[in-house]
Amino acid sequence: MPVSFDLFGTLVRATTLDDPAAAVAAELRDRDVPVPGDWADAYRTSHLDVPADAEVPLPAHVAAALRSRGVTASDGVVRRAVVAAFDPDVERREGVAAALAAAEGRGPVGLCSNCSVPELVPRTLVRADLRGRFDAVVTSAACGFRKPHPRPFETLATDLGVDVAALVHVGDDPATDGGIDALGGTFVDVRETPLSALGDRLEAPP
C-alpha cells in the first residue's frame, strides 16, 4: 500500500508571512534591485498566462511583476531574494513519527506538496528532521501543477513505481489533497484521522 503525505499543515507547522510582498521587496532592495512604488499591486497581479491549476514558481512571478513595472533583474538575484524572504520557523506536528512508521511498514512512502518557492520543501524537511524519509518527493513548482490537478499525484505515483489509484494520500485540505479521490486513490484527512491514528486507518478494510 503506497502512502503519500502533504507537508505544510500535515507533517509540519511553519510560520507564514503577514505580508509576502513586503518581505520579497525587502530582500530585493538588499540586493540592489529597485522596487516599484506600487509593488504590492504588482505582486498581487498575475502576469503570466498559464492554465488553470498550473503552478508558477514564485521567482518567475516576481521577475514578471518587476518587468511589468520596467525593472529588470537577473534570475539568480530574484531567486535568492524569494528564497530568503520565505525562510520559516518549522515544527513537526504531533504523531509524525508514528504515521511515518505506519506508512513505511506498508510500502513506498512519498511526499506531495503544493509549494511555489524553490528550496523551501527540502529546507523544511531538514529542519523537521525528515530528510531521507521519503522514497519520492514531488512539489507543484517542479511538476508544473498544483493539487488537486492530477499531475502531482500521477508524477508521485510514477516516481514510486505504483498505480496512482493505489495511492493513499494523507493531507489537511480536502480541496487540494482530496484530488486523489478523482484518480481512484484514497484521501485521509488529518483533521478527522490524527497522524497518531494513521496506522489503524491503514489497517481498516476499504
Biotite code that builds the C-alpha atoms (Angstrom):
import biotite.structure as struc

atoms = struc.array([
    struc.Atom([0.000, 0.000, 0.000], chain_id="A", res_id=1, res_name="MET", atom_name="CA", element="C"),
    struc.Atom([1.777, 3.184, -1.154], chain_id="A", res_id=2, res_name="PRO", atom_name="CA", element="C"),
    struc.Atom([1.207, 6.195, 1.093], chain_id="A", res_id=3, res_name="VAL", atom_name="CA", element="C"),
    struc.Atom([1.936, 9.834, 0.398], chain_id="A", res_id=4, res_name="SER", atom_name="CA", element="C"),
    struc.Atom([1.852, 12.861, 2.642], chain_id="A", res_id=5, res_name="PHE", atom_name="CA", element="C"),
    struc.Atom([1.209, 16.537, 2.223], chain_id="A", res_id=6, res_name="ASP", atom_name="CA", element="C"),
    struc.Atom([3.836, 18.648, 4.014], chain_id="A", res_id=7, res_name="LEU", atom_name="CA", element="C"),
    struc.Atom([2.670, 22.039, 5.274], chain_id="A", res_id=8, res_name="PHE", atom_name="CA", element="C"),
    struc.Atom([-0.196, 21.757, 7.735], chain_id="A", res_id=9, res_name="GLY", atom_name="CA", element="C"),
    struc.Atom([0.025, 17.960, 7.674], chain_id="A", res_id=10, res_name="THR", atom_name="CA", element="C"),
    struc.Atom([3.516, 16.952, 8.789], chain_id="A", res_id=11, res_name="LEU", atom_name="CA", element="C"),
    struc.Atom([4.801, 20.364, 9.876], chain_id="A", res_id=12, res_name="VAL", atom_name="CA", element="C"),
    struc.Atom([3.678, 23.713, 11.161], chain_id="A", res_id=13, res_name="ARG", atom_name="CA", element="C"),
    struc.Atom([5.510, 26.599, 9.559], chain_id="A", res_id=14, res_name="ALA", atom_name="CA", element="C"),
    struc.Atom([5.357, 30.298, 10.247], chain_id="A", res_id=15, res_name="THR", atom_name="CA", element="C"),
    struc.Atom([3.718, 32.315, 7.491], chain_id="A", res_id=16, res_name="THR", atom_name="CA", element="C"),
    struc.Atom([4.418, 35.829, 6.282], chain_id="A", res_id=17, res_name="LEU", atom_name="CA", element="C"),
    struc.Atom([1.909, 38.514, 7.174], chain_id="A", res_id=18, res_name="ASP", atom_name="CA", element="C"),
    struc.Atom([2.928, 40.499, 4.083], chain_id="A", res_id=19, res_name="ASP", atom_name="CA", element="C"),
    struc.Atom([4.762, 38.374, 1.469], chain_id="A", res_id=20, res_name="PRO", atom_name="CA", element="C"),
    struc.Atom([5.032, 41.279, -0.971], chain_id="A", res_id=21, res_name="ALA", atom_name="CA", element="C"),
    struc.Atom([6.799, 43.425, 1.607], chain_id="A", res_id=22, res_name="ALA", atom_name="CA", element="C"),
    struc.Atom([9.126, 40.588, 2.597], chain_id="A", res_id=23, res_name="ALA", atom_name="CA", element="C"),
    struc.Atom([10.127, 39.984, -1.012], chain_id="A", res_id=24, res_name="VAL", atom_name="CA", element="C"),
    struc.Atom([10.559, 43.731, -1.576], chain_id="A", res_id=25, res_name="ALA", atom_name="CA", element="C"),
    struc.Atom([12.939, 43.988, 1.386], chain_id="A", res_id=26, res_name="ALA", atom_name="CA", element="C"),
    struc.Atom([15.077, 41.160, 0.050], chain_id="A", res_id=27, res_name="GLU", atom_name="CA", element="C"),
    struc.Atom([15.111, 42.690, -3.435], chain_id="A", res_id=28, res_name="LEU", atom_name="CA", element="C"),
    struc.Atom([16.279, 46.028, -2.028], chain_id="A", res_id=29, res_name="ARG", atom_name="CA", element="C"),
    struc.Atom([19.010, 44.247, -0.071], chain_id="A", res_id=30, res_name="ASP", atom_name="CA", element="C"),
    struc.Atom([20.243, 43.009, -3.459], chain_id="A", res_id=31, res_name="ARG", atom_name="CA", element="C"),
    struc.Atom([20.120, 46.481, -5.041], chain_id="A", res_id=32, res_name="ASP", atom_name="CA", element="C"),
    struc.Atom([17.018, 45.771, -7.113], chain_id="A", res_id=33, res_name="VAL", atom_name="CA", element="C"),
    struc.Atom([14.819, 48.883, -7.401], chain_id="A", res_id=34, res_name="PRO", atom_name="CA", element="C"),
    struc.Atom([11.332, 48.124, -6.099], chain_id="A", res_id=35, res_name="VAL", atom_name="CA", element="C"),
    struc.Atom([8.412, 49.914, -7.828], chain_id="A", res_id=36, res_name="PRO", atom_name="CA", element="C"),
    struc.Atom([6.278, 52.205, -5.724], chain_id="A", res_id=37, res_name="GLY", atom_name="CA", element="C"),
    struc.Atom([3.171, 50.153, -6.461], chain_id="A", res_id=38, res_name="ASP", atom_name="CA", element="C"),
    struc.Atom([4.920, 46.865, -5.726], chain_id="A", res_id=39, res_name="TRP", atom_name="CA", element="C"),
    struc.Atom([2.073, 45.488, -3.602], chain_id="A", res_id=40, res_name="ALA", atom_name="CA", element="C"),
    struc.Atom([-0.292, 45.764, -6.582], chain_id="A", res_id=41, res_name="ASP", atom_name="CA", element="C"),
    struc.Atom([2.275, 44.330, -8.983], chain_id="A", res_id=42, res_name="ALA", atom_name="CA", element="C"),
    struc.Atom([2.930, 41.389, -6.668], chain_id="A", res_id=43, res_name="TYR", atom_name="CA", element="C"),
    struc.Atom([-0.777, 40.581, -6.317], chain_id="A", res_id=44, res_name="ARG", atom_name="CA", element="C"),
    struc.Atom([-1.400, 40.715, -10.083], chain_id="A", res_id=45, res_name="THR", atom_name="CA", element="C"),
    struc.Atom([-0.972, 37.697, -12.345], chain_id="A", res_id=46, res_name="SER", atom_name="CA", element="C"),
    struc.Atom([1.450, 38.496, -15.180], chain_id="A", res_id=47, res_name="HIS", atom_name="CA", element="C"),
    struc.Atom([1.854, 35.110, -16.863], chain_id="A", res_id=48, res_name="LEU", atom_name="CA", element="C"),
    struc.Atom([-0.744, 33.307, -18.957], chain_id="A", res_id=49, res_name="ASP", atom_name="CA", element="C"),
    struc.Atom([-0.923, 29.774, -17.553], chain_id="A", res_id=50, res_name="VAL", atom_name="CA", element="C"),
    struc.Atom([-3.566, 27.015, -17.475], chain_id="A", res_id=51, res_name="PRO", atom_name="CA", element="C"),
    struc.Atom([-5.864, 26.527, -14.518], chain_id="A", res_id=52, res_name="ALA", atom_name="CA", element="C"),
    struc.Atom([-4.117, 24.845, -11.559], chain_id="A", res_id=53, res_name="ASP", atom_name="CA", element="C"),
    struc.Atom([-0.710, 25.467, -13.144], chain_id="A", res_id=54, res_name="ALA", atom_name="CA", element="C"),
    struc.Atom([1.993, 26.407, -10.664], chain_id="A", res_id=55, res_name="GLU", atom_name="CA", element="C"),
    struc.Atom([4.136, 29.413, -11.475], chain_id="A", res_id=56, res_name="VAL", atom_name="CA", element="C"),
    struc.Atom([7.369, 29.255, -9.463], chain_id="A", res_id=57, res_name="PRO", atom_name="CA", element="C"),
    struc.Atom([7.408, 32.362, -7.302], chain_id="A", res_id=58, res_name="LEU", atom_name="CA", element="C"),
    struc.Atom([10.712, 33.710, -8.692], chain_id="A", res_id=59, res_name="PRO", atom_name="CA", element="C"),
    struc.Atom([9.185, 33.645, -12.190], chain_id="A", res_id=60, res_name="ALA", atom_name="CA", element="C"),
    struc.Atom([6.153, 35.546, -10.912], chain_id="A", res_id=61, res_name="HIS", atom_name="CA", element="C"),
    struc.Atom([8.319, 38.114, -9.112], chain_id="A", res_id=62, res_name="VAL", atom_name="CA", element="C"),
    struc.Atom([10.501, 38.628, -12.184], chain_id="A", res_id=63, res_name="ALA", atom_name="CA", element="C"),
    struc.Atom([7.394, 39.130, -14.328], chain_id="A", res_id=64, res_name="ALA", atom_name="CA", element="C"),
    struc.Atom([5.963, 41.581, -11.789], chain_id="A", res_id=65, res_name="ALA", atom_name="CA", element="C"),
    struc.Atom([9.193, 43.591, -11.884], chain_id="A", res_id=66, res_name="LEU", atom_name="CA", element="C"),
    struc.Atom([9.241, 43.583, -15.687], chain_id="A", res_id=67, res_name="ARG", atom_name="CA", element="C"),
    struc.Atom([5.656, 44.825, -15.741], chain_id="A", res_id=68, res_name="SER", atom_name="CA", element="C"),
    struc.Atom([6.970, 47.952, -13.984], chain_id="A", res_id=69, res_name="ARG", atom_name="CA", element="C"),
    struc.Atom([10.031, 48.310, -16.186], chain_id="A", res_id=70, res_name="GLY", atom_name="CA", element="C"),
    struc.Atom([12.506, 46.742, -13.754], chain_id="A", res_id=71, res_name="VAL", atom_name="CA", element="C"),
    struc.Atom([14.879, 44.019, -14.905], chain_id="A", res_id=72, res_name="THR", atom_name="CA", element="C"),
    struc.Atom([16.882, 41.825, -12.534], chain_id="A", res_id=73, res_name="ALA", atom_name="CA", element="C"),
    struc.Atom([18.827, 38.639, -13.104], chain_id="A", res_id=74, res_name="SER", atom_name="CA", element="C"),
    struc.Atom([17.063, 35.340, -12.492], chain_id="A", res_id=75, res_name="ASP", atom_name="CA", element="C"),
    struc.Atom([19.643, 34.404, -9.874], chain_id="A", res_id=76, res_name="GLY", atom_name="CA", element="C"),
    struc.Atom([19.152, 37.592, -7.865], chain_id="A", res_id=77, res_name="VAL", atom_name="CA", element="C"),
    struc.Atom([15.370, 37.263, -7.935], chain_id="A", res_id=78, res_name="VAL", atom_name="CA", element="C"),
    struc.Atom([15.534, 33.615, -6.912], chain_id="A", res_id=79, res_name="ARG", atom_name="CA", element="C"),
    struc.Atom([17.838, 34.357, -3.974], chain_id="A", res_id=80, res_name="ARG", atom_name="CA", element="C"),
    struc.Atom([15.577, 37.176, -2.830], chain_id="A", res_id=81, res_name="ALA", atom_name="CA", element="C"),
    struc.Atom([12.490, 34.959, -2.904], chain_id="A", res_id=82, res_name="VAL", atom_name="CA", element="C"),
    struc.Atom([14.220, 32.082, -1.121], chain_id="A", res_id=83, res_name="VAL", atom_name="CA", element="C"),
    struc.Atom([15.469, 34.442, 1.593], chain_id="A", res_id=84, res_name="ALA", atom_name="CA", element="C"),
    struc.Atom([12.031, 36.018, 2.058], chain_id="A", res_id=85, res_name="ALA", atom_name="CA", element="C"),
    struc.Atom([10.359, 32.672, 2.659], chain_id="A", res_id=86, res_name="PHE", atom_name="CA", element="C"),
    struc.Atom([12.509, 31.229, 5.431], chain_id="A", res_id=87, res_name="ASP", atom_name="CA", element="C"),
    struc.Atom([10.059, 29.963, 8.055], chain_id="A", res_id=88, res_name="PRO", atom_name="CA", element="C"),
    struc.Atom([10.424, 28.515, 11.502], chain_id="A", res_id=89, res_name="ASP", atom_name="CA", element="C"),
    struc.Atom([9.326, 24.884, 11.273], chain_id="A", res_id=90, res_name="VAL", atom_name="CA", element="C"),
    struc.Atom([7.901, 22.481, 13.842], chain_id="A", res_id=91, res_name="GLU", atom_name="CA", element="C"),
    struc.Atom([6.922, 18.850, 13.381], chain_id="A", res_id=92, res_name="ARG", atom_name="CA", element="C"),
    struc.Atom([3.315, 18.077, 14.193], chain_id="A", res_id=93, res_name="ARG", atom_name="CA", element="C"),
    struc.Atom([2.405, 15.544, 16.824], chain_id="A", res_id=94, res_name="GLU", atom_name="CA", element="C"),
    struc.Atom([2.243, 11.952, 15.617], chain_id="A", res_id=95, res_name="GLY", atom_name="CA", element="C"),
    struc.Atom([4.580, 12.320, 12.637], chain_id="A", res_id=96, res_name="VAL", atom_name="CA", element="C"),
    struc.Atom([6.934, 9.556, 13.772], chain_id="A", res_id=97, res_name="ALA", atom_name="CA", element="C"),
    struc.Atom([4.067, 7.110, 14.295], chain_id="A", res_id=98, res_name="ALA", atom_name="CA", element="C"),
    struc.Atom([2.464, 7.998, 10.961], chain_id="A", res_id=99, res_name="ALA", atom_name="CA", element="C"),
    struc.Atom([5.679, 7.543, 9.004], chain_id="A", res_id=100, res_name="LEU", atom_name="CA", element="C"),
    struc.Atom([6.421, 4.257, 10.730], chain_id="A", res_id=101, res_name="ALA", atom_name="CA", element="C"),
    struc.Atom([2.937, 3.006, 9.889], chain_id="A", res_id=102, res_name="ALA", atom_name="CA", element="C"),
    struc.Atom([3.307, 4.029, 6.257], chain_id="A", res_id=103, res_name="ALA", atom_name="CA", element="C"),
    struc.Atom([6.810, 2.602, 5.884], chain_id="A", res_id=104, res_name="GLU", atom_name="CA", element="C"),
    struc.Atom([5.558, -0.738, 7.123], chain_id="A", res_id=105, res_name="GLY", atom_name="CA", element="C"),
    struc.Atom([3.080, -0.980, 4.263], chain_id="A", res_id=106, res_name="ARG", atom_name="CA", element="C"),
    struc.Atom([5.005, 0.089, 1.162], chain_id="A", res_id=107, res_name="GLY", atom_name="CA", element="C"),
    struc.Atom([6.712, 3.035, -0.510], chain_id="A", res_id=108, res_name="PRO", atom_name="CA", element="C"),
    struc.Atom([6.224, 6.467, 1.025], chain_id="A", res_id=109, res_name="VAL", atom_name="CA", element="C"),
    struc.Atom([6.072, 9.749, -0.861], chain_id="A", res_id=110, res_name="GLY", atom_name="CA", element="C"),
    struc.Atom([5.661, 13.458, -0.256], chain_id="A", res_id=111, res_name="LEU", atom_name="CA", element="C"),
    struc.Atom([3.400, 15.621, -2.451], chain_id="A", res_id=112, res_name="CYS", atom_name="CA", element="C"),
    struc.Atom([3.413, 19.334, -1.628], chain_id="A", res_id=113, res_name="SER", atom_name="CA", element="C"),
    struc.Atom([1.939, 22.459, -3.157], chain_id="A", res_id=114, res_name="ASN", atom_name="CA", element="C"),
    struc.Atom([4.857, 24.888, -2.921], chain_id="A", res_id=115, res_name="CYS", atom_name="CA", element="C"),
    struc.Atom([5.933, 27.598, -5.359], chain_id="A", res_id=116, res_name="SER", atom_name="CA", element="C"),
    struc.Atom([9.113, 28.625, -3.514], chain_id="A", res_id=117, res_name="VAL", atom_name="CA", element="C"),
    struc.Atom([12.339, 26.905, -4.625], chain_id="A", res_id=118, res_name="PRO", atom_name="CA", element="C"),
    struc.Atom([14.331, 25.166, -1.891], chain_id="A", res_id=119, res_name="GLU", atom_name="CA", element="C"),
    struc.Atom([11.573, 25.582, 0.691], chain_id="A", res_id=120, res_name="LEU", atom_name="CA", element="C"),
    struc.Atom([10.486, 21.939, 0.779], chain_id="A", res_id=121, res_name="VAL", atom_name="CA", element="C"),
    struc.Atom([13.984, 20.441, 1.135], chain_id="A", res_id=122, res_name="PRO", atom_name="CA", element="C"),
    struc.Atom([14.928, 23.085, 3.717], chain_id="A", res_id=123, res_name="ARG", atom_name="CA", element="C"),
    struc.Atom([11.755, 22.326, 5.663], chain_id="A", res_id=124, res_name="THR", atom_name="CA", element="C"),
    struc.Atom([12.480, 18.602, 5.598], chain_id="A", res_id=125, res_name="LEU", atom_name="CA", element="C"),
    struc.Atom([15.954, 19.210, 7.008], chain_id="A", res_id=126, res_name="VAL", atom_name="CA", element="C"),
    struc.Atom([14.669, 21.467, 9.791], chain_id="A", res_id=127, res_name="ARG", atom_name="CA", element="C"),
    struc.Atom([11.931, 18.993, 10.702], chain_id="A", res_id=128, res_name="ALA", atom_name="CA", element="C"),
    struc.Atom([14.426, 16.095, 10.681], chain_id="A", res_id=129, res_name="ASP", atom_name="CA", element="C"),
    struc.Atom([12.514, 14.443, 7.842], chain_id="A", res_id=130, res_name="LEU", atom_name="CA", element="C"),
    struc.Atom([15.183, 14.405, 5.156], chain_id="A", res_id=131, res_name="ARG", atom_name="CA", element="C"),
    struc.Atom([15.627, 10.949, 3.658], chain_id="A", res_id=132, res_name="GLY", atom_name="CA", element="C"),
    struc.Atom([12.310, 9.621, 4.971], chain_id="A", res_id=133, res_name="ARG", atom_name="CA", element="C"),
    struc.Atom([10.567, 9.605, 1.569], chain_id="A", res_id=134, res_name="PHE", atom_name="CA", element="C"),
    struc.Atom([11.073, 7.393, -1.453], chain_id="A", res_id=135, res_name="ASP", atom_name="CA", element="C"),
    struc.Atom([9.941, 10.224, -3.735], chain_id="A", res_id=136, res_name="ALA", atom_name="CA", element="C"),
    struc.Atom([9.221, 13.939, -3.311], chain_id="A", res_id=137, res_name="VAL", atom_name="CA", element="C"),
    struc.Atom([7.058, 15.961, -5.712], chain_id="A", res_id=138, res_name="VAL", atom_name="CA", element="C"),
    struc.Atom([6.380, 19.688, -5.475], chain_id="A", res_id=139, res_name="THR", atom_name="CA", element="C"),
    struc.Atom([3.952, 21.694, -7.543], chain_id="A", res_id=140, res_name="SER", atom_name="CA", element="C"),
    struc.Atom([6.742, 24.037, -8.658], chain_id="A", res_id=141, res_name="ALA", atom_name="CA", element="C"),
    struc.Atom([8.739, 21.098, -10.002], chain_id="A", res_id=142, res_name="ALA", atom_name="CA", element="C"),
    struc.Atom([5.898, 19.282, -11.779], chain_id="A", res_id=143, res_name="CYS", atom_name="CA", element="C"),
    struc.Atom([4.127, 22.411, -13.014], chain_id="A", res_id=144, res_name="GLY", atom_name="CA", element="C"),
    struc.Atom([0.694, 21.959, -11.450], chain_id="A", res_id=145, res_name="PHE", atom_name="CA", element="C"),
    struc.Atom([-0.895, 22.299, -8.025], chain_id="A", res_id=146, res_name="ARG", atom_name="CA", element="C"),
    struc.Atom([-3.058, 19.754, -6.281], chain_id="A", res_id=147, res_name="LYS", atom_name="CA", element="C"),
    struc.Atom([-5.927, 18.950, -6.905], chain_id="A", res_id=148, res_name="PRO", atom_name="CA", element="C"),
    struc.Atom([-4.712, 18.735, -10.523], chain_id="A", res_id=149, res_name="HIS", atom_name="CA", element="C"),
    struc.Atom([-3.895, 15.101, -11.341], chain_id="A", res_id=150, res_name="PRO", atom_name="CA", element="C"),
    struc.Atom([-0.300, 15.844, -12.393], chain_id="A", res_id=151, res_name="ARG", atom_name="CA", element="C"),
    struc.Atom([1.304, 15.969, -8.916], chain_id="A", res_id=152, res_name="PRO", atom_name="CA", element="C"),
    struc.Atom([-0.329, 12.709, -7.843], chain_id="A", res_id=153, res_name="PHE", atom_name="CA", element="C"),
    struc.Atom([0.442, 10.986, -11.131], chain_id="A", res_id=154, res_name="GLU", atom_name="CA", element="C"),
    struc.Atom([4.055, 12.160, -11.033], chain_id="A", res_id=155, res_name="THR", atom_name="CA", element="C"),
    struc.Atom([4.470, 10.887, -7.495], chain_id="A", res_id=156, res_name="LEU", atom_name="CA", element="C"),
    struc.Atom([2.914, 7.522, -8.342], chain_id="A", res_id=157, res_name="ALA", atom_name="CA", element="C"),
    struc.Atom([5.263, 7.161, -11.300], chain_id="A", res_id=158, res_name="THR", atom_name="CA", element="C"),
    struc.Atom([8.264, 8.029, -9.151], chain_id="A", res_id=159, res_name="ASP", atom_name="CA", element="C"),
    struc.Atom([7.156, 5.469, -6.559], chain_id="A", res_id=160, res_name="LEU", atom_name="CA", element="C"),
    struc.Atom([6.547, 2.839, -9.249], chain_id="A", res_id=161, res_name="GLY", atom_name="CA", element="C"),
    struc.Atom([2.896, 2.333, -8.316], chain_id="A", res_id=162, res_name="VAL", atom_name="CA", element="C"),
    struc.Atom([-0.563, 2.823, -9.811], chain_id="A", res_id=163, res_name="ASP", atom_name="CA", element="C"),
    struc.Atom([-1.979, 6.204, -8.824], chain_id="A", res_id=164, res_name="VAL", atom_name="CA", element="C"),
    struc.Atom([-5.288, 4.512, -7.958], chain_id="A", res_id=165, res_name="ALA", atom_name="CA", element="C"),
    struc.Atom([-3.479, 2.546, -5.251], chain_id="A", res_id=166, res_name="ALA", atom_name="CA", element="C"),
    struc.Atom([-2.178, 5.699, -3.569], chain_id="A", res_id=167, res_name="LEU", atom_name="CA", element="C"),
    struc.Atom([-3.361, 6.689, -0.091], chain_id="A", res_id=168, res_name="VAL", atom_name="CA", element="C"),
    struc.Atom([-2.721, 10.414, 0.319], chain_id="A", res_id=169, res_name="HIS", atom_name="CA", element="C"),
    struc.Atom([-2.671, 11.989, 3.774], chain_id="A", res_id=170, res_name="VAL", atom_name="CA", element="C"),
    struc.Atom([-3.348, 15.710, 3.984], chain_id="A", res_id=171, res_name="GLY", atom_name="CA", element="C"),
    struc.Atom([-5.186, 18.520, 5.715], chain_id="A", res_id=172, res_name="ASP", atom_name="CA", element="C"),
    struc.Atom([-7.118, 20.120, 2.845], chain_id="A", res_id=173, res_name="ASP", atom_name="CA", element="C"),
    struc.Atom([-9.942, 18.271, 1.068], chain_id="A", res_id=174, res_name="PRO", atom_name="CA", element="C"),
    struc.Atom([-9.998, 20.915, -1.689], chain_id="A", res_id=175, res_name="ALA", atom_name="CA", element="C"),
    struc.Atom([-6.408, 20.124, -2.724], chain_id="A", res_id=176, res_name="THR", atom_name="CA", element="C"),
    struc.Atom([-5.256, 16.864, -1.161], chain_id="A", res_id=177, res_name="ASP", atom_name="CA", element="C"),
    struc.Atom([-8.686, 15.381, -1.806], chain_id="A", res_id=178, res_name="GLY", atom_name="CA", element="C"),
    struc.Atom([-7.936, 15.482, -5.531], chain_id="A", res_id=179, res_name="GLY", atom_name="CA", element="C"),
    struc.Atom([-6.546, 11.960, -5.206], chain_id="A", res_id=180, res_name="ILE", atom_name="CA", element="C"),
    struc.Atom([-10.121, 10.658, -4.927], chain_id="A", res_id=181, res_name="ASP", atom_name="CA", element="C"),
    struc.Atom([-10.861, 11.588, -8.545], chain_id="A", res_id=182, res_name="ALA", atom_name="CA", element="C"),
    struc.Atom([-7.981, 9.329, -9.626], chain_id="A", res_id=183, res_name="LEU", atom_name="CA", element="C"),
    struc.Atom([-9.285, 6.313, -7.745], chain_id="A", res_id=184, res_name="GLY", atom_name="CA", element="C"),
    struc.Atom([-6.968, 6.767, -4.769], chain_id="A", res_id=185, res_name="GLY", atom_name="CA", element="C"),
    struc.Atom([-7.870, 7.425, -1.163], chain_id="A", res_id=186, res_name="THR", atom_name="CA", element="C"),
    struc.Atom([-7.710, 10.699, 0.757], chain_id="A", res_id=187, res_name="PHE", atom_name="CA", element="C"),
    struc.Atom([-7.119, 10.584, 4.518], chain_id="A", res_id=188, res_name="VAL", atom_name="CA", element="C"),
    struc.Atom([-7.924, 13.880, 6.245], chain_id="A", res_id=189, res_name="ASP", atom_name="CA", element="C"),
    struc.Atom([-5.708, 14.505, 9.281], chain_id="A", res_id=190, res_name="VAL", atom_name="CA", element="C"),
    struc.Atom([-8.423, 16.676, 10.751], chain_id="A", res_id=191, res_name="ARG", atom_name="CA", element="C"),
    struc.Atom([-10.521, 13.519, 11.084], chain_id="A", res_id=192, res_name="GLU", atom_name="CA", element="C"),
    struc.Atom([-7.751, 10.914, 11.435], chain_id="A", res_id=193, res_name="THR", atom_name="CA", element="C"),
    struc.Atom([-4.870, 12.212, 13.584], chain_id="A", res_id=194, res_name="PRO", atom_name="CA", element="C"),
    struc.Atom([-1.397, 11.226, 12.456], chain_id="A", res_id=195, res_name="LEU", atom_name="CA", element="C"),
    struc.Atom([-1.027, 9.090, 15.571], chain_id="A", res_id=196, res_name="SER", atom_name="CA", element="C"),
    struc.Atom([-4.035, 7.030, 14.423], chain_id="A", res_id=197, res_name="ALA", atom_name="CA", element="C"),
    struc.Atom([-2.931, 6.572, 10.820], chain_id="A", res_id=198, res_name="LEU", atom_name="CA", element="C"),
    struc.Atom([-1.767, 3.008, 11.427], chain_id="A", res_id=199, res_name="GLY", atom_name="CA", element="C"),
    struc.Atom([-5.252, 1.963, 12.496], chain_id="A", res_id=200, res_name="ASP", atom_name="CA", element="C"),
    struc.Atom([-6.755, 3.758, 9.499], chain_id="A", res_id=201, res_name="ARG", atom_name="CA", element="C"),
    struc.Atom([-4.439, 1.957, 7.088], chain_id="A", res_id=202, res_name="LEU", atom_name="CA", element="C"),
    struc.Atom([-5.362, -1.403, 8.620], chain_id="A", res_id=203, res_name="GLU", atom_name="CA", element="C"),
    struc.Atom([-9.091, -0.758, 8.300], chain_id="A", res_id=204, res_name="ALA", atom_name="CA", element="C"),
    struc.Atom([-10.858, -2.524, 5.395], chain_id="A", res_id=205, res_name="PRO", atom_name="CA", element="C"),
    struc.Atom([-11.592, -0.274, 2.387], chain_id="A", res_id=206, res_name="PRO", atom_name="CA", element="C"),
])
